[in-house]
């Protein structure tokens, strides 16, 4: 509907009559924007009445008989949410965002089957990712060096298998998972706890742009919605709802990632966990999940082996062009790397994956080597990709 037709629908006896019969998107969007409706009640109403349009065409008595309060039924009948729905659709179009109502392609069937599916999805990027075989990766916002390495390594390897990595765009494990997944063939889906046009955290603006170009940015929250704290647990049900399973990398016993794992169990998803150091509080969450029956993950093949045979066959076909299922993709032939100089070998052996070492510490460890030799070795190892420098000039070995 053009913007010139935007009026206060409540001024008319029948707001539904002003909407084109074929405009199912607008009806579902308007239903989602009614205060107090919520995804669970809205999805149930669509199921009971047959369509979002039928909900608006129902009488107050019919709506109340379906379980709505008198106030909510009156909100539906007033049609007041159509103005906001039209505005939201215009904002989405201006931002290059597609609005996908529940029950219409490409809204994913597996997401629609959870207890409280979003009534609409705001999608910026390639909506084909909604039909991808995907695995969620979640964890703490303050990972250890080990947690960073695990999130990066496993997310890259999962993506290399053709599996999309789903995460929540938060600081920490989410960010490392998205960045690593973009390097593989599976790509990544970022589920926001705010509008897709609101970047949170702000430092991930460039990453969000990259995901929108090569993957998919997704939200159930209207355009312009702030990143309220209560939105993030709500967001997590979409992360797990889209996924075959959830991989927990690091997190405390009662962390957000533990909540996501519980949601995954309720949705019938597989729970995976990367084991961690038993002396680290960041390992309590995943280690406890393993004790409770989660699949211990040491590499991406532990995840692949738990997927349904149909999923494994589809992944194999995508990677190899045949329908034969396989437990692992064929590795490409590799050439032996040339031997490193002894100085680089010594420095590399002194570094760990799960614990950073400062430059001063390394200089003290090799009294027979000059500082310029050690710095040159670190530089070459960084260029090679086997060593990385974290915040505070602490060096860690890359898990490979």
N, C-alpha and C positions, 0 to 999 in steps of 0.2 A: 504494500500500500504506500503511495507517495506521501511525502511529509506533509503536503497540503491537506491531506485527509486526517491528520492527527488532530483529534478533538477530545474533549472530555466525554468518554463513553457513558459515564454515569448520567449525562444529561438526556440520554435517549432511553426509551422503554425497552429496547432490545439491542444491546451492543453487539450480540452475535450476528445480527442481520447485516451489519456494516462490514463484516469480514468475508472475503471471497471464500466460497465453499471449498475450494481446493487448497486453501492456505493452512494445512495441518500444522506447519511449523509455528505459525503465529499463535494458534490455539494452545499448543503444548508449552510454548514459551510464556504465554500469559498465565497459564495455570501454574507454572513453576515460580512465578513472581508474586503470587498471592501470599501475603504474610500469614504465617501459621500453617500453610499447606504442607510444606516439607516433602522430600522425595518419597518417603514410604507411603504417606497418605495420598499423595498425588498419583503415584504408580498404581495404588490399589483402586483409586477412583477411575482411572483410565481403563483398568481391567474390568471393573464392575459395569461401567456404562458403555464400554466399547471403543471410545475415542475421547480425546480432550474436548473436541467440539460438543460431543454428547453431554459431557459434564456441564458445560455452560448452558446447554439447552434444557437441562433438567429443572424441575420445580424445587422449591425450597423443601417441600415434604420429602421428595425423592432423595435429595442430598442428605437430609437429616437421617432418613431411613438407612442410608449408606454409611452412617457413622460420623458425619460431620456435625460440629456444634452449630447452633443457630447463627452465631457471629460469623463463623467461617462460611457457612452456606450463603449468608448475605453478601459476604465479600466476593464470592463466586458470581452471584447473580448481578451484582453492581457493574461488573465488567471493567472496573477501574484499573485493572492491571494491563489492559490492552495498550494504553498510552505508553507505559513503560516498556512493554514488549516491542512496540514499533521503534521506540528510541534505542533499545538495546540492539535491535537488528541493524539499525543504521550505524551505530557505533561499531558493531562487529564487522560490517562491510567495509567501513572506512579503515579498519585495522587489518584487513585481509584475513578475517576470521570466519570460519564456517560454523553455523549453528546446526547441531545434529539432534533432532528430537528422538526420544526413545521409540523403538518400534519401526524406525525407518533406516534404510542403509545410509551410511556404513556403521550405524550404532552397533557395537559388538554384542552378539547374543549372550555370551558368557557374563558380560557385565549386567545385562538386563535381567539375569536370573538370580542376582543377589537379593537379599531381603529388602534393601533400600536403594535401588538404582537411581542415579540422577535422571531427572526428567529431560534435561537437555545437556549436551556437551558443547562447549565452546572450543573449537579446534583450530589452531594456527599451524600450518605446515602440511605435511602429507597425511591425509586421513586414511590412506591405505594401511598405515601402521596399526590401525584399530583392529585389523584382521590378522596381524602378525602373531606368531608364536612368541610369547614374551615371558620374562621372569623378572620379578621385582627385586631390587637390591636396596636395602635400608640399613641404617646404622646411626651411630652417634654423630652429633655435630662437632665433637672434639675428639677425633680419632688419634690413636697413637701412631707412631711411624709404621708399626706393623699393620694397623688397621688401614692406613692409607695404601700401603703396598698390596694388601689383600683385595681391597675394593678395586684398585686399578687393574691388578692382574686378572682376577676372576671376571670382572666386567668386560675387559677386552677379550678374554678367551670365550666367554659366553656369546659375545657379539660375533666373534669369528665363526662360530657354529651356525650363524644365521638367526640367532635368537635375539629379539629386541629386549633391551634393558629398560625397565620401568622404574622410575624413582621420583622423589618429591621435590627436587631442586633446592633442598635445604643446604646449609653449609655442611662441610665435613664429608661423610661417606657418600651422601647423595651426589654432591658435586663431583667427587672423584669418579664415581660410577658413570655419570653422564659423559664426562670428558673422555674416559677410556672407551666407552661403548661407541662413541662417534668414530673411533679409529677402526672399528670392525665393520663387517658387512651387515650385521643385524640392526645397527642403529639404536636409537633411544627415544623414549617417550617421557616427557617431563610433566608431571601432574601438579598443577599449582594449587595453593591454598588461598588464592586471591584471583582477581580477574586476569586473563591472559595478557592484558595490557599493563599490568602492574608488576614490575619485576622485583621480586624479593628472594634473597637479599640483593641489594643494589649492586654489589660487586659482581653478580652473575649476569649482568646485562648483556655482555658480549656472548656469554655461553648460551643465554636464552635465544639470542638472535641466530647463533649457529645451529641450535636444535631446531628452530623454526624453519631453517633452510634445508637441513639434512634429515630431520626427524619430525617429531610432532610435539607441540606444546598444547596441553589440555587442561580444562577446568570446568567445573559445574557452576562456578560462581559468576554472576553477571559482570559485564565489562565495568571496569572502574572499582570493583570491590576491593577494599583494603585487606591487608594480610593480618586479620585478627587471629590471636592465639588459638581460639576455639575452632578455627577453620581447619587446622592441620590434622587433628585426629579424624575429622570428617573426610578430609582428602585421602587419608590412608586407606579407606575402604575401596577407593577407586584404584589405587596402586595394586592392591591385592586382587580386586575384582577383575582387572584386565589380565592378570598373570596366571600362568600355570602353577607357579609357586613363588614363595618369598624367601630370599636369601638374607639372613641377618649376619652382618659382618662384626660389628662391635656395638656394645650398648650396655648400660647398667641393667640391673635386674628388673626395675620398674620403669624403663625408658619408653620413649615413643616407639622404638623398633619392637619392643616386647609387645606393646599394644597392637601393632600391625601384625605381628605373628599370631596373636590371639584371634584377630579378625580373619586372618587367612584360614585358620583352623575352622572357624565358624562358617566360612564360605566353601569349605571343602577343598582348599588349596594345599599343596605340599609345602611344608616348612623345612627349609635348609638352613644350616648354620655353619659358619666358619669357626673352628675351635680357636681359643686364644690362651694366652699365658694365665695360669690359675692365680697368679699373684696380682693381676691387673683387674681393677674394678670394671674396666671396659669389656672384660671377657665374661663377666658374670652372666649377662643376658644370654649370649649364644651358647655358652657352656651348659647353662641350666636347660636350655631348649633341647640340647643334645641328650641330656639325662632324661628328659621327658619324652624322647622319641623322635626328635627332629633328625633329618638326614645330615650326617657329618660331611662337610664338603672340603676336600683337599685340592681338587681341581675341577674344571668345568665338566669333565666327563662324569663326575658324581651327580651332576644335575641332569645331564643328557640321559643317563641310564634310568632315571626315574620318570621320564616323560612317557606318555602313551606311545605305543608302537606307531600309530598313525602320525603323530607329531614327528617322531624320529624319521619316518619315511619321507614326510614332506620336507624336512630339513635336508635330508640326504639328496633328494631330488633337486632342491634349490641349489645346493652346492656342487652337485656332480652331474645333474641332468638325467638321472635315472631314478626309477621309483623303488630301488632296492633299499630296504632299511639297513642301517648299519649302526654299530655301537660307537663308531668313531669315524671322522672324516679322514681321508688319506692325507698324510702330510706331504707337502711338496718337497722335491729333492733339495737338499741344501749342500753347500760347499763348506768345507772345514775352514774356520776362521784362521787367519794368520796368527802365529804366537805373539803374545803381548811382550813388551820389554819387561825385564825383571822388576824394575821400579814400579811399574803399574800393577804387576801381579802382587807385589808385597802390599801395596796400599789397598788393593781390592780385597785381599784376604783379611785385612785389619778392619774392614767395615762389615756391618750387619744390616739385615733387612729391617729388623724390629727395634733398632736403637741407633739414634744419630750420634755422631762423634764430631766434636768441634775441630777446627783447624789447629788450634793450639794443642789439643790432645794428640792429634796425629803427629804434629811436629815433635812432641815429647817422646812419642813412641818409636821414632826412627832417628836416634842421635847420630847415626852414621850417614844420614842423608841430609842434604841442604834443604832449606825451606823452598828454594826455587824448584828443586827436583820434585818435591812432594806436591807443590801447587801445580806444576806442569802435568804431573801424573793424574791429579784430580781433574784437571781441565780435559785431558784426553779421554778419561773414563766417562766424564759427563757427555762429551761429544759422541762417544760410542754408545751411550744410553745405558750403561751398566751401573752408573752412580748418579745420584741426584742430590742437589743442595736444597735443604728445607729452610724454613724460617730460622733466623739466628745463626746462619752459616754453619749448620750441622749437616754432615754428609751421611747418607745411607746408601746401602747397596740396593739396586733395583732387583725385585724378585723376578727372575726369568729362567 
